[in-house]
Amino acid sequence: MDLNNPIPQEWTSYVTQSAIGLEVVPHVLYDVLTYTDNATTELRFFQQTNVAEDLNNLRQAGMFPNPQSFLIQNIRVYFRTQVATTDSGAAGAFASTYNDIVLLANTGIAKLQIGTKNYGPWPIWCLPASTFAKGVIAVAGAEAANLAHEYAQLDGPLYPLFPNLMIAPLQNFILTLNWPSGAVNLTGNVVVQVLCDGQLARAVQ
């Protein structure tokens, strides 16, 4: 396929892109959506456009432009939470952002659709972010009202997606997180990021 047509014949020696020669580079594909407390049952990733680059790096909703293609080697789920301070109150488990992540991971599943083919489902807890800031959780305060500083994230080795899955140029795809048993009652909204590790094939520029 000639990406440069139609152009004047005398310009053919000066083109700056070619679909004949492709280069393969390491790449990550990511998207960020918000889980609304006690309301969301599905998040549909890689469908938004015209957002800041720290939220999404796919420039065309649900597909790669020609001649780009992408090989998915891992899928990660990352919860964009911050360290929070909670009054623990009585002994035992208490409502916290830590418990929010446990609830979302325990009850959610991930699904991938490429074209008309479905892949998954995978329990969210088996798709860890793996790499993130790690620290110490501390507890302080009077005996009657202990304050817990807490943070939660999915950790562990990456789940290897093997055989790898390829997204062809202009092929529709979507990755969803679903909570089939219903919306989860949390302490507040949670920002969720999905990231696919892999390799991008693109035209030699």
Secondary structure, DSSP 8 states (H G I E B T S, - for coil): --TT-S--GGGGGG-S-EEEEEEEEEEEEEEEEEE-TTT-SEEEES---S--TTTB--SSTTS--TT-EEEEEEEEEEE----EEEE--SSS----HHHHHHHHHHH-EEEEEETTEEEEEEEGGGS----S------EES-TTS-EEEE-----SS--EEEEEEEE-TT--EEEEEE-TT-----SS-EEEEEEEEEEEEEEE-
